[in-house]
């Protein structure tokens, strides 16, 4: 449930309901996401599908936890 709320918060903060077009900005903050929650991001870059996992820090910034790219 935390993940769903955090993902919705990211989408709302960025003003979109679609998938992101790239990595989330290092300066992105989430004012309503629970600290410690997980945010997932998927996008296509250079012919690969990229999957990212971010963690919401105590100051509401995001830290990249993992990034993987698969041929699609």
For each residue, the residues with C-beta under 8 A, 3 or more apart:
1: 4 5
2: 5 6 34 36 37 38
3: 6 7 37 38 39 40
4: 1 7 8
5: 1 2 8 9 32 33 34 37
6: 2 3 9 10 30 33 34 37 38 39 56
7: 3 4 10 11 39 40
8: 4 5 11 12
9: 5 6 12 13 30 31 32 33
10: 6 7 13 14 24 28 30 33 39 41
11: 7 8 14 16 17
12: 8 9 15
13: 9 10 28 29 30 31
14: 10 11 20 28
15: 12
16: 11 20
17: 11
18:
19: 41 42 43
20: 14 16 23 24 41 42 43
21: 43
22: 43 45
23: 20 41 43 50 52 64 67
24: 10 20 28 39 41 52 54 62
25: 28
26: 61 62
27: 61
28: 10 13 14 24 25 61 62
29: 13 59 60 61 62
30: 6 9 10 13 33 39 56 60 62
31: 9 13 60
32: 5 9
33: 5 6 9 10 30 37 39 56 60
34: 2 5 6 37 56
35: 56 57 58 60
36: 2 55 56
37: 2 3 5 6 33 34 55 56
38: 2 3 6 53 54 55 56 65
39: 3 6 7 10 24 30 33 53 54 55 56 62
40: 3 7 51 52 53 54
41: 10 19 20 23 24 51 52 53 54
42: 19 20 49 50 51 52
43: 19 20 21 22 23 49 50
44: 47 48 49 50 72
45: 22 48 50 69
46:
47: 44 71 72
48: 44 45 69 70 71 72
49: 42 43 44 69 70 71 72
50: 23 42 43 44 45 67 68 69
51: 40 41 42 66 67 68 69 70
52: 23 24 40 41 42 64 66 67
53: 38 39 40 41 64 65 66 67
54: 24 38 39 40 41 62 63 64 65
55: 36 37 38 39 62 63 65
56: 6 30 33 34 35 36 37 38 39 60 61 62
57: 35 60 61 62 63
58: 35
59: 29
60: 29 30 31 33 35 56 57
61: 26 27 28 29 56 57
62: 24 26 28 29 30 39 54 55 56 57
63: 54 55 57
64: 23 52 53 54 67
65: 38 53 54 55
66: 51 52 53
67: 23 50 51 52 53 64
68: 50 51
69: 45 48 49 50 51
70: 48 49 51
71: 47 48 49
72: 44 47 48 49
